[in-house]
Amino acid sequence: MKVLLVDAFPMVRAALTGLIEQHFAGAQVQGVDSVAAARTALGQDIPRLVLLDLHIDGGFELLQQIHHEHLLLPVVVISGSDDTEEALQALGAGAMGYVPERSDLNTLVQALHLVLAGGTYVPPLKPRAEDVPTPTAAAAPRPEWAELPLTPRQKHVLHLLTQGLSNKLIARELGVSVDTVKDHVAAV
């Protein structure tokens, strides 16, 4: 399995490379430190997975380009931020996972396995002060999502994703197939 790792920091690239090689037998990690180098690598050989730091100069644009040109290539954002808005923006641009760097190593490995199996990983996100749910509104979609051009079902799927549920668990929760959930996630 080939993995493209895009991060500006050599120590982060080395640590993630070691982790991936340890937990994914036969993994070959190509670490690059810029968007230009990532584009060159993608032009030479399409990996099985891309790990991307959005804070690298041009990182968000690279995420959008990968999603546009290689729709089925999963991208997992590894971020120093656990900002809810950034996570939603990354997922909306095509990321199949968002893992804050504060996550433990086991969480990262589980997130990568989930994404490689076709799922989407969203960590439990910090609510903003104005979004702290009341006990009666805890299961309802967040108010700021009311303005999004999504169906009620898509908003419910998005809400369940932000609670950290996998596609499989969402399918069970909603009584639909995993493929249906994947369609909703892609629409979101």
C-alpha positions, 0 to 999 in steps of 0.5 A: 500500500502506497501512502502520500504524506504531505507535511512541512515538518520533517519530524512529523513526517518521520513519526507518521511514516514510522507509525504507518509502517508499523501498523500497516504491513507492506506500507510504503510512505512517500513524505513530501514537504510542499504542495508542489512536491505532492502534485509531482508525486500524484502525477507519477503514481496514485497512492492508496491514501493521502495524509495531508496537513491543511496548514501547509501553504496551499493545503486546502487547494490541494485537498480540493484538487485531489477530490476533483481529479481523483474522487475515489482517492481517500484523503485524511487531514492530520491537523494541529487544530480541533476547530469544528469549522475547520473539520467541517470545511475539510470534510466538505472539500472532500476529506474522508477523515479529520484527525487532530494531532492531539489524538492518541496513536490508536485513534489515528490507526483506527481512523486510517483503517476506517477510511481505507475500508471506505468509511469516513472518520470525524472525531468528537468535535469541540462545541462552540460556546453558543452551540452547547446543546440543551438536553432536549436538543441534543439529538437534533442537527445543529442550528447553523446547519439549517442554512446549509443546502442539505436535506434533513437526512443529510443534516442528520448524517452530518450530525452523527458524523460529528458525534464520531460514528462510522458509516456502518454505525450510522447505517444501523442508527438510521436503518439504511444500507452503508452505501446509502450512508456513503451517498449522504456523506458524499452529498454533504 
